[in-house]
């Protein structure tokens, strides 16, 4: 019995097994930038292997929620459990080592480095990170531009590179902030295919998205935020029934 429990625990900690197990839980999370109180008691849960989307208008607190998970706010309180570990008192580097990868809205490409140098730069935060060849198989555009400087990549290529970098790290929980923003429809379609592929591989993904048409077919569950709070949570199966509410909150 003890050996069986140990084996199960090892599978959970690996990060790509045990789908449906709770992976991330925020309970009563408050976050501040200086004296500005942005999050007011956020509660949400993400299970292993899920794609969860945070919806809301600009300023609702969605990006701050991602940053609070990572410890990138001025201060935070409440509880943030990541794979069974309480992380609210941890510094950002220790949180990253729990297997988190973050793709910020501003992408953060190193413009003086080539595409491939950007891919080789991130440190590992867990085992099982994708090889450069695997990345190029998923993003053929990046293979073609491997020697190009970051500043010479198109916006879509920069976005692909920003996501690809975190796949190199071995992160199993991916936090993606507005990855479809401002991109051509053909690139958005490629990013949607990427998310489906990653979900198929067992990754857990939390997305902040303004593009509802992009997010709706991809997510297993949705949370709607307003004024720094979660005001509604529902599954993909409930989406049609919630469209009236979404129109009220989002104007979709």
VOLUM-393841 format. One line per field, with one value per residue (C-alpha): chain; x, y, z. Coordinates in pm, 1 decimal, decimal comma, m for minus. Last residue first. Example, Ala and Ser with C-alpha at 12.3 -4.5 7.8 and 13.67 -1.06 7.14 Angstrom:
REM VOLUM-393841
chain <- A  A
east <- 1367,0  1230,0
north <- m106,0  m450,0
up <- 714,0  780,0
REM end
This chain:
REM VOLUM-393841
chain <- A  A  A  A  A  A  A  A  A  A  A  A  A  A  A  A  A  A  A  A  A  A  A  A  A  A  A  A  A  A  A  A  A  A  A  A  A  A  A  A  A  A  A  A  A  A  A  A  A  A  A  A  A  A  A  A  A  A  A  A  A  A  A  A  A  A  A  A  A  A  A  A  A  A  A  A  A  A  A  A  A  A  A  A  A  A  A  A  A  A  A  A  A  A  A  A  A  A  A  A  A  A  A  A  A  A  A  A  A  A  A  A  A  A  A  A  A  A  A  A  A  A  A  A  A  A  A  A  A  A  A  A  A  A  A  A  A  A  A  A  A  A  A  A  A  A  A  A  A  A  A  A  A  A  A  A  A  A  A  A  A  A  A  A  A  A  A  A  A  A  A  A  A  A  A  A  A  A  A  A  A  A  A  A  A  A  A  A  A  A  A  A  A  A  A  A  A  A  A  A  A  A  A  A  A  A  A  A  A  A  A  A  A  A  A  A  A  A  A  A  A  A  A  A  A  A  A  A  A  A  A  A  A  A  A  A  A  A  A  A  A  A  A  A  A  A  A  A  A  A  A  A
east <- m1963,7  m2025,4  m1810,8  m2020,0  m2371,3  m2289,6  m2127,7  m2444,5  m2657,0  m2406,4  m2419,4  m2658,4  m2445,9  m2130,0  m2261,9  m2079,2  m1759,4  m1777,8  m1874,3  m1739,6  m1896,3  m1816,1  m1449,1  m1323,0  m1079,1  m1341,7  m1492,6  m1371,7  m1541,4  m1400,0  m1420,7  m1381,6  m1266,6  m1127,3  m1029,1  m1347,4  m1425,4  m1076,5  m1029,1  m1385,3  m1357,7  m1053,1  m988,1  m796,2  m616,2  m524,1  m452,0  m304,9  m231,7  m20,7  m129,9  18,7  m324,3  m357,4  m30,4  m156,1  m486,5  m293,2  m69,5  m369,7  m512,1  m176,6  m177,8  m531,4  m426,5  m140,8  m381,8  m616,3  m343,5  m227,3  m319,6  m381,3  m373,1  m133,5  m338,1  m154,5  m62,1  11,5  143,2  150,1  380,2  705,8  991,5  1183,2  1176,2  798,2  848,6  1058,2  803,4  536,3  752,9  881,0  528,9  445,0  756,6  666,3  319,5  455,2  700,5  1060,9  1334,0  1359,8  1428,4  1729,0  1701,0  1910,8  1620,6  1383,4  1297,1  1292,5  1072,1  816,3  800,1  647,6  549,5  830,9  1066,2  982,3  1044,6  1382,8  1468,7  1394,6  1081,1  1117,6  1071,7  1211,0  1138,4  1233,2  1497,7  1674,0  1566,5  1835,3  1831,2  1508,5  1619,3  1946,4  1740,9  1547,0  1863,0  1955,1  1959,2  1579,2  1547,7  1176,4  971,9  628,0  450,4  140,2  348,2  412,4  463,3  583,9  528,0  687,8  726,5  1062,4  881,4  743,1  1095,8  1212,7  906,5  969,6  755,5  507,8  194,7  330,5  144,7  240,0  m12,9  56,1  39,8  m166,4  m213,7  m365,5  m458,5  m231,2  m39,2  222,0  377,1  281,0  503,5  453,2  383,6  21,7  m17,6  110,4  m154,0  m425,5  m288,6  m339,9  m708,3  m780,3  m1087,4  m880,6  m964,3  m1295,7  m1330,5  m1255,9  m1008,7  m972,6  m902,7  m745,1  m737,9  m475,2  m440,7  m727,8  m758,5  m941,2  m1048,0  m1110,5  m1006,9  m1048,1  m1029,6  m756,1  m634,5  m577,4  m361,7  m135,8  177,5  52,8  m167,8  m306,5  m575,5  m630,3  m918,8  m840,8  m646,9  m612,4  m382,8  m322,3  m637,7  m628,5  m837,8  m553,7  m321,7  m19,4  170,2  298,7  558,9  449,3  120,3  293,0  539,2  250,4  82,4  402,5  437,4  77,8  135,2  456,1  279,0  0,0
north <- 3994,3  4310,4  4179,9  4185,3  4204,4  4007,3  3743,9  3716,1  3665,2  3413,8  3200,5  2932,0  2879,3  2845,9  2589,5  2294,4  2501,6  2513,6  2803,4  3065,1  3402,2  3723,0  3660,7  3981,6  4260,3  4504,1  4248,0  3900,0  3618,3  3268,7  3013,5  2637,2  2378,8  2649,0  2617,4  2686,7  3005,5  3156,0  3268,2  3395,3  3570,3  3771,3  3964,2  3669,6  3585,3  3220,2  2956,9  2639,3  2294,7  2077,6  1719,6  1657,6  1693,3  2029,1  2130,9  2029,0  2214,5  2521,9  2502,8  2471,9  2789,1  2962,2  2860,7  2995,8  3326,1  3341,4  3301,0  3560,2  3827,2  3926,1  4228,6  4032,5  3653,8  3588,5  3799,8  3677,3  3308,3  3136,5  2786,2  2514,8  2230,0  2426,5  2219,5  2531,9  2489,7  2531,9  2874,8  2986,7  2863,1  3099,8  3409,2  3272,8  3226,1  3579,5  3717,5  3529,3  3682,9  4031,9  3981,3  3897,9  4145,1  4293,0  3948,0  3899,0  3640,4  3321,4  3085,6  3255,5  2948,7  2729,2  2986,2  2971,6  2592,0  2634,1  2293,3  2110,9  2395,8  2359,9  1986,4  2054,0  2306,8  2040,0  2059,4  2068,2  1733,1  1812,0  2126,1  2492,2  2482,4  2809,2  3027,9  3129,2  2860,5  2980,1  3344,0  3232,1  3050,2  3362,8  3569,9  3797,7  4179,5  4200,8  3989,6  3907,7  4022,1  3920,7  4246,1  4046,2  3824,8  3453,8  3289,7  2935,4  2764,2  2438,8  2481,1  2634,5  2945,4  2994,2  2982,4  3251,9  3465,3  3476,9  3246,7  3370,4  3299,8  2967,1  2700,2  2373,2  2109,1  2144,7  2522,9  2654,1  3029,8  3141,7  3490,8  3790,5  3979,7  4251,7  4470,4  4228,4  3980,9  3689,0  3447,2  3378,1  3751,1  3823,7  3598,1  3762,1  4106,5  4018,7  3940,3  4232,1  4386,7  4671,6  4585,5  4399,9  4045,9  3682,8  3450,7  3130,5  2782,8  2510,2  2196,0  1919,6  1935,7  2116,1  2492,3  2649,9  3006,6  3245,7  3612,2  3817,2  4178,5  4208,3  4558,2  4752,9  5049,6  5159,9  5023,7  4775,1  4548,4  4197,9  4016,3  3642,7  3490,9  3139,1  3069,0  2703,5  2551,1  2187,4  2004,6  1654,8  1621,6  1479,8  1257,8  1289,6  1581,0  1749,0  1497,0  1574,5  1394,1  1086,3  1076,9  1091,4  797,9  595,4  676,5  571,8  240,2  177,0  243,8  0,0
up <- m2618,6  m2411,2  m2131,0  m1813,9  m1954,9  m2268,0  m2050,4  m1840,1  m2150,5  m2286,7  m1971,0  m2098,9  m2407,5  m2197,8  m1949,9  m2107,7  m2108,8  m1730,2  m1505,8  m1266,5  m1194,6  m1006,4  m931,4  m773,4  m858,7  m984,6  m1221,9  m1306,5  m1498,6  m1451,1  m1730,4  m1756,3  m2009,1  m2235,4  m2600,5  m2798,3  m2598,8  m2585,8  m2945,1  m2989,7  m2652,1  m2754,4  m2432,1  m2291,3  m1967,5  m1991,6  m1728,5  m1875,4  m1732,8  m1960,5  m2023,2  m2368,5  m2528,1  m2354,5  m2514,4  m2858,2  m2810,8  m2697,7  m3005,1  m3238,3  m3082,4  m3132,9  m3498,9  m3541,2  m3383,8  m3632,9  m3927,1  m3775,0  m3764,5  m3417,4  m3206,0  m2887,9  m2921,9  m2632,9  m2391,0  m2077,7  m2067,4  m1734,8  m1801,4  m1533,4  m1637,8  m1661,7  m1808,5  m1907,1  m2286,3  m2295,8  m2136,7  m2433,1  m2687,2  m2556,6  m2606,3  m2937,3  m3072,7  m2964,3  m3131,5  m3449,5  m3446,1  m3393,6  m3679,3  m3599,8  m3688,7  m3338,2  m3193,2  m3416,7  m3692,3  m3680,0  m3595,9  m3839,4  m4049,3  m3739,4  m3568,1  m3847,3  m3811,0  m3462,3  m3320,3  m3500,1  m3416,7  m3048,1  m3063,3  m3225,4  m2952,7  m2693,6  m2482,5  m2104,5  m1931,6  m1590,0  m1395,3  m1355,8  m1630,6  m1707,5  m2000,9  m2255,9  m2526,1  m2686,0  m2691,7  m2850,3  m3114,8  m3209,9  m3214,8  m2928,4  m2932,5  m2904,1  m2591,4  m2615,2  m2314,8  m2448,6  m2342,4  m2246,2  m2021,5  m2088,2  m1750,5  m1680,0  m1347,4  m1232,2  m855,6  m941,5  m1064,4  m712,3  m569,3  m811,1  m730,7  m353,9  m137,6  126,8  m81,6  m203,6  m5,4  m173,8  m283,7  m654,6  m619,9  m326,6  m311,6  21,4  136,9  118,0  m145,3  m164,7  m431,8  m706,3  m892,3  m654,3  m939,4  m844,5  m778,7  m1128,8  m1281,4  m1070,9  m1159,1  m1524,9  m1457,2  m1224,2  m1390,1  m1535,8  m1895,6  m1905,5  m1785,8  m1866,3  m1698,2  m1901,3  m1765,4  m1977,8  m1769,4  m1750,9  m1372,6  m1206,9  m1159,2  m864,5  m799,5  m511,9  m533,5  m215,1  m329,7  m591,5  m684,2  m358,8  m458,1  m170,2  m336,8  m593,7  m385,3  m401,1  m203,3  m238,0  m42,1  m159,2  m477,2  m572,7  m833,4  m925,1  m812,0  m957,2  m1274,2  m1479,1  m1274,6  m1502,0  m1657,7  m1341,3  m1224,6  m869,7  m920,2  m1063,5  m774,2  m527,4  m700,3  m681,5  m313,5  m249,4  m429,4  m235,3  94,5  0,0
REM end
